Amino acid sequence: MSEDNETGTSADLTELAKRRGFFTQSAGAYGGVSGFYTFGPQGASLKDNIENSWRDRFTLQEGNMEIDAPTVMPEPVFEASGHLDGFDDMLVECPSCGESHRADHIVEDNTEYEEAEGLGPDRVGQIIEEYELVCPTCGTGLGGRAIEDFSLMFETNIGPGSSSSGYLRPETAQGIFVEFPQLKEYARNRLPFGVTQIGRAYRNEISPRKSLLRVREFTQAELELFVDPEDGDGPDLDSVADVVAPFYGVEQQEAEDGEPLEITVGEAHERGLVADPWIAYYLGAGAEWYRSIGVDMDRFRFRQHLSGERAHYAADCWDAEADVSGPGVEPDWIELAGFAYRSDYDLSKHDEYSDEDYTVFRQYDEPVTVERPTVDPDMSALGPAFGGAAGDVADALAELAAEDPEAFREARSASDRSSGDGEKPRDGDAGEDGSVVVDVDGESYEVPVEQTGFAVEEVTESGEHIVPHVVEPSLGIDRALYTVLDHCYREDEVDGEERTFLELPAEVAPTTVGVFPLMDRDGLSERAQEVAADLREQGLSVAYDDSGAIGRRYRRQDEVGTPFCVTVDYATIGEAEDDSEGEPSEAQSASEPSSGEQPREGTVTVRERDTTAQKRIATEDLPETLVALRDGDAAFSEM
Amino acid sequence: MSEDNETGTSADLTELAKRRGFFTQSAGAYGGVSGFYTFGPQGASLKDNIENSWRDRFTLQEGNMEIDAPTVMPEPVFEASGHLDGFDDMLVECPSCGESHRADHIVEDNTEYEEAEGLGPDRVGQIIEEYELVCPTCGTGLGGRAIEDFSLMFETNIGPGSSSSGYLRPETAQGIFVEFPQLKEYARNRLPFGVTQIGRAYRNEISPRKSLLRVREFTQAELELFVDPEDGDGPDLDSVADVVAPFYGVEQQEAEDGEPLEITVGEAHERGLVADPWIAYYLGAGAEWYRSIGVDMDRFRFRQHLSGERAHYAADCWDAEADVSGPGVEPDWIELAGFAYRSDYDLSKHDEYSDEDYTVFRQYDEPVTVERPTVDPDMSALGPAFGGAAGDVADALAELAAEDPEAFREARSASDRSSGDGEKPRDGDAGEDGSVVVDVDGESYEVPVEQTGFAVEEVTESGEHIVPHVVEPSLGIDRALYTVLDHCYREDEVDGEERTFLELPAEVAPTTVGVFPLMDRDGLSERAQEVAADLREQGLSVAYDDSGAIGRRYRRQDEVGTPFCVTVDYATIGEAEDDSEGEPSEAQSASEPSSGEQPREGTVTVRERDTTAQKRIATEDLPETLVALRDGDAAFSEM
């Protein structure tokens, strides 16, 4: 149940995350369960804001379609997708304490091997033996223990009886792929089109670890773009061509002392480093989006998959990575997102395994005339000749005509010749005396060509059916949230006191504005409640707080990243100020207000989180001012 | 796999739902799985809008906290909640075809019994026998078949090995209850406070049916309000006191020909029909909210649970119900939401089963001085006397002192007397010669009272620990969505053609605005794309459509409930109009624009769904106009 790898900032963050309601291990009252986290009020709001920001950018702005599929899916879907057979981790069980571990992690943590998963279970078992590796829990040697494939899918049973297995989806993508036959109708069969989904996904990890970073239940946001690899509109690459990011390509990774290239998306594409224009586009849009939610671009990079990491069907794949190490230690790069060119793998699999049609009709620029060989076997001859096999023979003739029409042509000329002269027919499919030969279940059947009804038609085709290719930007919401908290964590000093705050962008901050009555008397609370209600009516997320000194209330909001605080004081309600109380100041002592303004009647103090600067704003202008500040349409310093 | 009970409007709705991308049974390519639905682009957007509307009303506006807990939860949580033992349906399996059925449904469908679930499995078995009920699938008699308890929870296994059972949560509520010890800290231990959650819940139904209405995976929105039953702020009942709704109380249900009372929330509360003020408040807020998302209030009612329906711990419970029958048939009332006063049941259970503290400290108005009996046993005497049992004896003495201090007082006076006179001690806890007697594991131990260190302290207490009560409005998002589609479904005639449209409120409509170029030439498409991009930038949900006649494009948007359509024509781009094209009209023929206005340069046509009226609006005013129309801040008829 313990959290490992928690040091420095990370430990502070985990403590703050629990204390201030971002996230904590679930069901702590019952000892908790590894790999399951509950987002508290601040975390749930931050997560929701991140999801909505992604939805706005990658669904609404792009004109894509979003769907919402079940988290429990039936077995045939994962037979087709390959998850049922191949979605495993290597498990080794300690013979002494019975604890289960990831065998590849034990190898990576204790040897020079870096990508042990790719080595396969046999080799990993050998390495454990060679290096005499031991159980991380109890120290017992693991040499000679079996390395098992452990399925990462959670299995359950649907309905009564035990005949219908269901699985918690390991990715949201399958919910999109499996519905493609319907989705293409919604897109009116025009490529490219994109479908998104935000939702839960599950991996039954052997050893969950690193807080939110390796969990058993998480939220994904995936975009599946369906493209015609040879045709169709490309992305608006110009719109992101100037975005600069570190590109850590295969070449840079394999070079000694290779460093990521700090170049624009446009240059990365022109150089061929990011070959596919859609991948390049999404990398640019992705970098901009991560920046917008608070990821520090100095601790961010794009890393290309090495050939060993990539699935066999993926032509190219880039990860977005973030460094979430504490200060002064080695960078700890974690995967935030993957951007993969998946070819036609996903749709082809479902096309093969199901009875539905996963193709799209590609219209040719000009109709094309092609020759199409056909047969029309004379069943009144085949029936008596071949009995029960006649139907299969007819099918085999149709297949042969499509694959090797020459066999029929040669048989026909042999037949013509044999009726004319005595030349010997050729060997092979063209049998004796102008016949063709087909195989059915290992038997050869010879059919006179004139009984096959062979003909070649000229057909004009306006297009063809193709299986679309898939470009997939896929990201983890929980990891984005963790990274944003890590990158926005700040410590400074205000009025001689240490302060912890989260420099979250106003767009994603869980609470946009804290509203405080200066004192809980003289009608200040009632007025402050009204102000809070007005702000909520504008759709702002408001925290009302009337307990403790103003300075403490500021600190509470600082810690959860609330960008603005509003204090209702005597000037707000137009009454003579109680002399014993000054303007709200950062410290508990009544120092001068940092704005230096004279409080005007009907105004409130607005205080900015990052600078702690204060300004007085007319109460009536407050809702629209704060909406503008949240949306980035106004700057606090210029007010 | 088939959908039963689909007739009239309902069948039309299900067909439209699939064709236009609202919802359809999942994984249809593999034959589908009963009880699992995928929301297509329109449905996912409508669902998201309904969720956000609920969040705005019941989280943000109320100042409640929202959390986001895992869908997989460990077994001990459901041991405490009672779901592990009691969350079952009655299953009967056909001996002939092997099909499983809900035994109580078979009884309800074929006898006069209406609430068979409450009768228990034995009685249901008897009724099946008495009435000679048969398998609905194959007609074989079911008399004498065992009625089994079938758990409705989906079970899975967490991690390697089989020791750790997890369950897909049957309700989102437990994710809130179990974290109460942490949540009360976020609320700084002040009651009342409310916590919400929107998320997936699961019920492994024996026979899913009625489209979205009885499914195995669904989305709940739940609010758990934690209150002190004797104290604390009440709701702002005045704010909803004037809301009128049909209240179908126990009395009205039990009266012959009883009809719901059409009265205000305020009156329902004053009459004592809805006794709890919080329940009354949420009924009012709930009715207003359902109306706002498109539920027809003429097909809506609140129905109080009969005493047999209510859980034993629930003091009162009301359901919101909607009629989703087709026109001209018997009303088919379905449950949309439950509003329950759950007493301290939920938190008491977790307090009892876990080691955490589920109480909140209730401060008294005035400190109270109470007597508290204590013991301080003399272990140097008890040790030699009782050996290994001495510790348990000391604990038993402390218990006895709390429960029956008189025993010590009497023993003491007996002791005083026996040292003075020779009176006989009383029987019972006061033993011979001024001793007290305690039982430990069935043995009696007699302890001289002077060795117990018995004393009575006067203690001043400032408050006490109480287990908060829970008021729970709990609703199903999928059922709300289904009802909204059903209640907003319209058929009319426009320009002599039949039209189907959804009269969805603009706030929840999946798409707010359709944008069409009149023609796909002369730069109209490019201008229309710019208009669409501008609208998207304002956060509007936009559908761009350039295919087919304008009339057909209107119909497509009508069918998915898009409240406004914008057409970009020659006037928009300031060019002479192509004479062959008129203004966009409803029919394909070029009739006069219904607005009758002269097209001005730089304007577009905005067309309203419900009236099909058209107006010309300056392109530059378009984004803010449409935002105002969507948010209800402007009316189309007054523009």
Interface residues (C-beta under 8 A of the other chain):
Chain A: K18 G21 T24 S26 A27 G28 A29 Y30 G31 V33 S34 G35 F36 Y37 T38 F39 G40 P41 G43 A44 S45 K47 D48 D56 L60 Q61 G63 M65 E66 I67 D68 A69 P70 T71 V72 M73 P74 P76 V77 A80 L91 E93 G98 S100 F150 F154 E155 T156 N157 I158 G159 P160 G161 S164 G166 L168 G175 V178 E179 P181 Q182 L183 Y186 R188 V195 R200 Y202 N204 E205 I206 R216 E217 H350 Y353 S354 D355 E356 A532 R536 E537 G539 S541 V542 Y544 S547
Chain B: K18 G21 T24 S26 A27 G28 A29 Y30 G31 V33 S34 G35 F36 Y37 T38 F39 G40 P41 G43 A44 S45 K47 D48 D56 L60 Q61 G63 M65 E66 I67 D68 A69 P70 T71 V72 M73 P74 P76 V77 A80 L91 E93 S100 F150 F154 E155 T156 N157 I158 G159 P160 G161 S164 G166 L168 G175 V178 E179 P181 Q182 L183 Y186 R188 V195 R200 Y202 N204 E205 I206 R216 E217 H350 Y353 S354 D355 E356 A532 R536 E537 G539 S541 V542 Y544 S547
